[in-house]
């Protein structure tokens, strides 16, 4: 299937590693012009150069911490200056701190809100003037399966990411009349650096091993394994592409069947 992504102008935030990186790399392979983002200027520029050489696509790096209020608008301007506009925005951020109601303080909550809710809000607001000029505008927020099935010791993620799903659905209804599609992917346990960190923390807390904690987690999945970033990227690339032109307001599980609800 031709996803019709050639020369589409894309910004993928949080794309220096993990799900964001895999998605940006696949979009570049499909012929899109891709801006990748991370906090470290040297790292993101090196990654952009490497990705461009590997895919023969135009890839640029725009550095900045998207949880900071002034950064999203600055990133967007850098992308538009390079590409002349924007067609696709993928808002991906790191995960908030783990912990319980007793261990998390007010500063942890505020940091989590800035990272996992307000970053999406600010990025989308900054992108809208340019998306409104596109004939194939698409926004994809990356959240977590935790919004449907809370994960132990991830209170911030369980709570704040649910607000981002509410944002996503509301914007799909609000912006549909302007032909701007807005969807979300709810990833489950995928082999990324973030998941490795969580498994290490679990192993320490339970006085077990990373291998044992991983085994226990994969046993809960219908497919009996942890996903690969490339599997997530396949779903993301389709959902933002013109090939999915009649899909909006969808919260898509990419979780290997770990979510056990009917809807």
N, C-alpha and C positions, 0 to 999 in steps of 0.2 A: 504493500500500500504506500502510495505517495502521500506523506503527511503535509505536503505543500509548505514546508518550512524554509525553503531556500530564500535567502536574503531577508528573512524576517529579523527584526531588531529586538533583541532580548536582553533583559537584565535578570540575573539570578543572584540574589543576595545569599550570604552565608555559603559561598561556593568554593571555599579554599580546601574543603575536604568533604568526605561523607556523601550524603544524599545530594547536596547542592552541587558538588563537584561532578558526580556521576551524571546528573541531569544536564548540566552545562556542557559537558563533554559530548553527550549524545546529541544535543541540539546543534552543536558545532559540526558534528559528523553529518547531520542532516542538511547542512548548508546554511544554517542561521548565522547571523552576525551576533556574537555573544559578548556581553560584559559580565565578568565575574567579580565577586566582591569578597573581601576579607579584611581583617583589621590591620594586618602587617603589610605595609607598602611594598617592601622588597619581595616578600613571598608571593603576593598576588600578581605582581608584574612578571616574576619568573614563571609562575604557573600559566599565566596568559600566553606567554611566549611559547612555552612547551606545548600547550593545548593547540595553539595556532599551527605550529609545525606538524603536529600529529594529525590534524584534521583538515589542513589546508583552508581553514575558515578564518575570517577576521575575528580575533578574540582580543579584547582589551581588559585591563584590570583597573578597578576603581576601589580604592582602599577607604575604609571607614567603619566605625562601630555603629551599626544601624539602631542600637538602643539609645543613642544620644539624639536629642531632639533636632539638632541642626543638620545632622548628617544626611538623612534621606533626600532632602532637597538638593544638597550639594552633589550627591551621587548621581541623581537624575540629570542634573545639568551637565555633568561630565559625560554621561552616556549620550545625551542628545547632541552635545557638541561634536562627538565622534561619529554618531550614526545618522544624525539629521532627524531623529524621531524615535519613537518606541512603539512596538506592536505587542510585545508580551512581557509581563512582569511576573516573576516568581519570587514570592517573599518567603524566605527561609531564614530561620535564626537558630542559634544554639539553644540548648535546653537550660531551664532554670535550675537553681540549687535543689537538691533532694532534701527531704526532711519531713518532720511531723508538725502539727500545730504547736507543740511545745518547743520544738527546736528552732523554728523559723521566727525571725523578728520582723519588725515593720520595714526595715531597710531591705530585707530579703524579698518581701512582698512587692515593694516598690520597684526593685530591680527586675523582678520577674514580670511585672506588668509592663515596664518599659521594653523589655526584651521580647516577650511573647504575645503582647497585644498592641501596644502603641507603636512598635516598629512597623507592624503591618499597616496600621492606620496611616502613619506618616508617609510611608512609602507609596501607598495607593493614592493618597491625596496629592503627593508630588508628581505622580505619574499621570494622573487623569487628564491634564491639559494636552498631553501628547497622545495618550491612548484615544482620546476623542477624535483625533485626526487620522487614526488608523482604520483601514477597512477590514482588519482581522484582529481586533483588540481582545486580549485575553489576560486575566489575572488568575494566578494560582497561589493560594496560601498553603503552606506546609504546617500541619498541626501534629496530631498524634492520635493513635487509637485510644489513648487515655481519656479522650473526651467522651467516648462511648462506654469504656470499661476501665474504671480507675485503676491505676497501678500503685501498689503498695510503696509507701515512702516517697511518692512523687506528688505531694499535695499541691505544690505550685503549678506543676504541669497539668494535673487533673482539673484544676480550677480555672486557671487563666486561659489555657488553650481553648476551653469551652466558649469563652467570650469571643475568641477569634473565629470560631465556627459560626457563632451568631452574627458577627460582622460579615462574614463571607456570604451567608444566605441572604442577609438583608441587602447587601450591595448587589447581589445577583438580581434581586427583584427591582431594586432602584435603578440600576444601570442597564437593564435589559433593553429598555426602550431606545437606548443609544447604541445598541448592538455591541455592548461590552460584556463579555462572558466572565463570570467569576465562580471559581470552583475551589475545592480544597481536597488535598490528599491526607489521609490519616494513616501514616505508616505504623507498622508494628515493629517487632524486633528485627533489625537489619544489621548486618555486619559492618558497623562503623566504629569510629574512635569513641563516639559518645556511648555506644552500647558496651564497648570494652571497658570504659570507665565505670559504668553502672554495675557490670558484672564483677569487677574488681572490688567495688564497694560492698556488694552483697557477700562476696566471699569473705571479706574481712569481718563483716558484721556477724556472719553465720559460722565463722571459723571453719570454713570449707575451702574449696578451690574454685578458680574461675571455670574450670572444666565441669565441675559438678553443678555449679549454678547455671551454666549454659545448658547442661543436659536437662535440668529441671524446667527451664524456660521453654526449650524446644518441645518438650513432652506435651505442653499445653496447646501447641499449634496443630491444626488439622493436617498440615503437610509434614509435620515432625522435624522442622529445621528452621534455622534463622535465614532470613532473606538476604539477597545480595543487592548492593546499591544499584547495580545495572537493572535489576528487575523493577525497582522503584522508578528508575529513570525512564524505562519503557512506557510505564503508565503515565508519567508526567508529560513526556513528549507528546503523546497522543492527545491528552486532555487539553493542552494549551494550543494545539495545532488547528489549522483550518479544517482538518479532517473531522474534528469534533464540533463542528459549527452549530449543532443543535443541542449541545450539552451545556447547561449552566445551572448553578445552584446545587451542584452535586458534592457530597462529602464521600469520597471514594476510599474505602478500606483497601490498603495494600499491606496485608498482614499475615498471609499464609493461613488464614482461617482461624486466627486466635480469638477473634470476637465471636461470641456464641449467641448473640441476640438474633432475632428474626429480621429486624429492620435496622 
